[in-house]
């Protein structure tokens, strides 16, 4: 029994979307927050 092109394309699209969403989530979590930058400026001014 052969797998139809529809299911092959559906699985491939889902896998690619999973990878893209994963990278976007990582970039979001690793990006510096606005409050972090303000805290750094205050710490530098204190010295």
Buried (B, 14 or more C-beta within 10 A) or exposed (E): EEEEEEEEEEEEEEEEEEEEEEEEEEEEEEEEEEEEEEEEEEEEEEE
